[in-house]
Amino acid sequence: MKTWRFYFAGFAMLLAFDTVVQLSFKLTGQHAFPPEANAAWVMRVFGHPWIYLALVGYVGNFFTWMSLLKHAPIGPAFAASHLDVVTVMLASAWLFHEALTPMRLLGAGVIMLGIICLAFAEKASHPAHDAPTEAKGALGVMAGD
């Protein structure tokens, strides 16, 4: 049970960081238009505080993701990391009044269903007594080796 709390808290943090990053980029972009290839545009981008929140979010995202990858199975973890598509869509509807169309909601549901299917498939392939303690990398090397 402790493992699932770790995963839930970690993925909630990852979603929060991802969502903040994307919303911060949107807000930065709104204040930096029109895009131009000159110093004045760069100053507009870095003169707005939202860009710094996006950068801090990326750092938080990186460290959260590295902590999760040390313990979580890579397949479901990678899929769950894309839940930010759903959270950004919902936050954009709330903050920017973007439309929640039936197709967008259907797509969000399919993403969530896919992640649930991967999680159950991973759980079935590793019974509780056989749960992996460390994930193997692409070369078959144990994490931390």
SULTAZI-V711777 format. One record per residue. RES is the residue in three letters. SS is DSSP state (H for helix, E for strand, C for the rest). D_LAST is the distance of its C-alpha to the last C-alpha in Angstrom with 2 decimals. Layout:
res=<RES & RES>
ss=<SS & SS>
d_last=<D_LAST & D_LAST>
This chain:
res=<MET & LYS & THR & TRP & ARG & PHE & TYR & PHE & ALA & GLY & PHE & ALA & MET & LEU & LEU & ALA & PHE & ASP & THR & VAL & VAL & GLN & LEU & SER & PHE & LYS & LEU & THR & GLY & GLN & HIS & ALA & PHE & PRO & PRO & GLU & ALA & ASN & ALA & ALA & TRP & VAL & MET & ARG & VAL & PHE & GLY & HIS & PRO & TRP & ILE & TYR & LEU & ALA & LEU & VAL & GLY & TYR & VAL & GLY & ASN & PHE & PHE & THR & TRP & MET & SER & LEU & LEU & LYS & HIS & ALA & PRO & ILE & GLY & PRO & ALA & PHE & ALA & ALA & SER & HIS & LEU & ASP & VAL & VAL & THR & VAL & MET & LEU & ALA & SER & ALA & TRP & LEU & PHE & HIS & GLU & ALA & LEU & THR & PRO & MET & ARG & LEU & LEU & GLY & ALA & GLY & VAL & ILE & MET & LEU & GLY & ILE & ILE & CYS & LEU & ALA & PHE & ALA & GLU & LYS & ALA & SER & HIS & PRO & ALA & HIS & ASP & ALA & PRO & THR & GLU & ALA & LYS & GLY & ALA & LEU & GLY & VAL & MET & ALA & GLY & ASP>
ss=<C & H & H & H & H & H & H & H & H & H & H & H & H & H & H & H & H & H & H & H & H & H & H & H & H & H & H & H & H & H & H & H & C & C & C & C & C & C & H & H & H & H & H & H & H & H & C & C & H & H & H & H & H & H & H & H & H & H & H & H & H & H & H & H & H & H & H & H & H & H & H & C & C & H & H & H & H & H & H & H & H & H & H & H & H & H & H & H & H & H & H & H & H & H & H & H & C & C & C & C & C & H & H & H & H & H & H & H & H & H & H & H & H & H & H & H & H & H & H & H & H & H & H & H & H & C & C & H & H & H & C & C & C & C & C & E & C & C & C & C & C & E & C & C & C>
d_last=<26.88 & 24.72 & 22.06 & 24.87 & 26.11 & 22.75 & 22.73 & 26.40 & 26.20 & 23.22 & 24.92 & 28.22 & 26.85 & 25.37 & 28.80 & 30.62 & 28.76 & 29.19 & 32.83 & 33.62 & 32.18 & 34.28 & 37.38 & 37.08 & 36.97 & 40.02 & 41.87 & 41.01 & 42.18 & 45.41 & 46.23 & 45.20 & 47.44 & 48.74 & 45.74 & 46.84 & 45.33 & 46.54 & 45.75 & 47.84 & 45.64 & 42.44 & 44.22 & 45.17 & 41.58 & 40.20 & 43.34 & 42.59 & 40.39 & 38.83 & 36.68 & 35.05 & 34.39 & 32.71 & 30.45 & 29.57 & 28.94 & 26.50 & 24.49 & 24.61 & 23.73 & 20.60 & 19.23 & 20.41 & 18.87 & 15.36 & 15.77 & 17.11 & 14.51 & 11.83 & 14.22 & 16.82 & 17.12 & 17.19 & 20.69 & 22.69 & 20.83 & 21.72 & 25.21 & 25.72 & 24.82 & 28.00 & 30.23 & 31.04 & 33.54 & 35.48 & 35.27 & 36.27 & 39.13 & 40.39 & 40.11 & 41.87 & 44.64 & 45.12 & 44.86 & 46.18 & 48.38 & 46.73 & 48.00 & 46.22 & 47.65 & 47.47 & 45.25 & 42.73 & 42.74 & 42.37 & 39.40 & 37.77 & 38.47 & 36.96 & 33.73 & 33.57 & 34.51 & 31.80 & 29.11 & 30.63 & 30.69 & 27.01 & 26.18 & 28.43 & 27.09 & 23.49 & 24.86 & 26.85 & 23.98 & 21.94 & 24.50 & 24.10 & 23.21 & 20.55 & 18.89 & 15.22 & 13.29 & 10.35 & 10.98 & 9.89 & 10.22 & 13.08 & 11.63 & 10.57 & 6.78 & 5.68 & 5.58 & 3.83 & 0.00>
